[in-house]
Amino acid sequence: MQEPAGVRVLVETGARMGRVILFAALGALAASVSHAQGTAARWGEVGGWSIRVDRSVGDGCYAHQQYTDDSHLRIGFDMKKKTIYFMITNPAWRSIEVGKIYSMQLIFDGQYKYNGEFVGIKMGDYVWLDHSDVSGEFAKDFMQRSNLRVFYQGARIASLSLANTYAAVAEVMNCQREVGGATGGGAQPPAVDPFNRSSRTPADPFSR
């Protein structure tokens, strides 16, 4: 289906070239870097964002933020797949199903729109919505914009501040260069479970 004018898809074939060059450069560092043990290691913190290294994705660095409404947002490198991933969750979204595909729309600053499919994955205590291969254009907007709103079936399920994202992603890049690898503002929606189909409330778009 053709996307409406002004709406981008999260994965763009032409946007992958920059990532290919980036991962090639990062991969060259892998042979000279010694890696610590464990699944995830703390790298640092920038502007409220935690920077960590995930051993399960080839020592890929990522940035994580927890918001006041308990939403969690994560963006980082999967060095095994050579992709940039984006993940979001909230403990209230208990009905997200592992393996299920969810068509979402993400809007930066009320005007930069992206459509994409997210899959439910279990990680730690929560089931996350994961997009495993976002475009370079999406990553750029994530760094440069101020607010992100997330929509499912036309209903807003999250409105998150992107304060300090530029510095956070820059530090993720610094982290990845060092590690190598295996070649909130704005009004918040109510803390409900929008993925629970049995809860037929106006605030739960997944119940329809």
N, C-alpha and C positions, 0 to 999 in steps of 0.2 A: 504494500500500500504506500502510495506517495505521501510524504509528510507535508503538513500545511506549511505555508511560507513562514519563515522565521523560526521554525522548529527544527532542531538538529537531533540526530541520533547519537547515542552515547559512544558508538563505535563507528569510526570513519576510516575507510581503507587508506585514503590519502594521508591521513594524519599519523600513520604508523611509522613513516620513514624516520621522523625525529627520534622516536623511541628506539628504533633499530640501531641508529648511530649511538645513542646514549648507552644502550645495553652492551654494545660492542666495546665501548670504552671502559665501562664498568667491569665487564667480564675479564679484561686484560689484567685487572688487579687481583683476581681471585687466587692465582697461584702463589702470590707473595704474602697472603694474609692468613694468620692463624686464627681459627674461630673458637669461641668459648662454647661450653656445653650448655644444654638446656633448650627448651622450646622457644622462649622469648627472653631477650636481655634488654635492660634499660640502657638507652644511649644518653638521653638528656631531656630537658624541658625548655620550650620556647613559647612565651606568651600564653601560658596555660595549656599548651599542647604537649602531650607526652610523646617523645620520640623513642621508638624501640626497634629491636631487630628480631624478626620472626624466623627461627631456624627451620620451620616446616615448609617455607617457601624459598629455600635456597639462600638463607641469610638475607632476606629482603627487609629493608628499613621501611617504617611506616610512622604516620602521625595519628594520634588518638586524642579525642576530646570527649569528656562527659559533661552534659549540660544540666542545668538546674531542674529540668523536667525528667531527668534520668535518660534522655536520649543519648546514644553513643554513636560517634561518627569516626570512621577510620579510612585513611587513604594511604596507599603505599605501593611498593614494588614487589611483584612476584618474579623473583629471579630465575625460577625454574621455567616458567612459561614465557618470560620476557614481556610481561604486561604490567600495566598500572591498574590496580583494582580500587574499588570504592565500596564501602560497606556502611550500613546504618541499621540501628535497632533501638528498641525501647522495651524495658521489661514488661510494660503494659501490653505489648503486642504478642500475647501468649499464644495466639492462634496461628502464627506463621508456621507453615508446614515445611519440614525439611524436604528439599528436592522439588518443591512446587515453584512454578514460574509466575512472577508478578510483573505486570506491565505498569511502569511508573512514569511520571513526568516530574522533572526537576527544573526549577526556575530560579535563576540567579537575579537578584535585584529587580524582580518583577518583570523582566523582559528577555533574558537570555534563557531560552527553553530547550530542554533535551528530553527526548523520549527514549526509554530503554527497558530491557527485560532484566529483572533481578531474580535470583534464585535463593530460596531459604536454605541456609546452612547452619549447622550446629557448631558453635565455637564457645568454649567456656561454659558459662552459666546461661547463655542466651542463644536463641536462634536469630541469626542476622539475615538481612537482605543484602545480597552480594552481587555486584557487577564486576566480573573478573577481568574486563578488558575495556577500560574507558579510553576515549580519544584524547589526544594531546590538547585539543581545543577545550575539552571539558576541564582538564587539569589546569589549563591556563585561567579559565573563568573562575575555577575554585580558588585559585591563588589571588585573583585580582578583585573579586566582587565582595560585597559586604554582607549579603544575606542569601540563604538558600531555603526555598520552600519545596516541600515534597508532597506530591499528589498521587492518590490512588483512586481510580475510577472517578476522577473529577473532584474528589474531596481532599482538602488539605489535611495531612496527617503529621506534619512537622514544619516548624519555621525556626531556623537555626542561624545564629550569628556566625559569620566567617571572620571574625576579628583575629588578626595575627596569622591568617592562613598563608600569606606570602612567606613570612619568616619561618613558619613551621615546615612548609614544603621545601624551602631552601635548605633547612637543616636536615631534612630527610635525604636530600641530594648529597649533602656533605657526609652524612652517615654512610650512605651507600658507597661513596667514593673511598671511604676509609675501610669499610668492611669488605667490599668487593662483592662476592656472591658466587653461587654455583652456576657458572655459565652454562557565650550566647546572647544576642540582642533580638529585638522584635518580639511581638506577641506570640505566646506559645499556645498551641491547641490543647484541649483537655487531655490529661493522661488517661486515655481509654485504650481499649484493645480494638483497633480498626480491622483486625484480621479474624475476629470471632464471628462466625456466620450465625451463631445461635442468639447473639445479643442484638435484637432488632431495635436499635436506637438511631436517631438522626445523626449522631456523631460517629456511627460505625458503618462506613460505606461497604464493608465486606459482608455485612449481614443481609444485603439485598439480593 
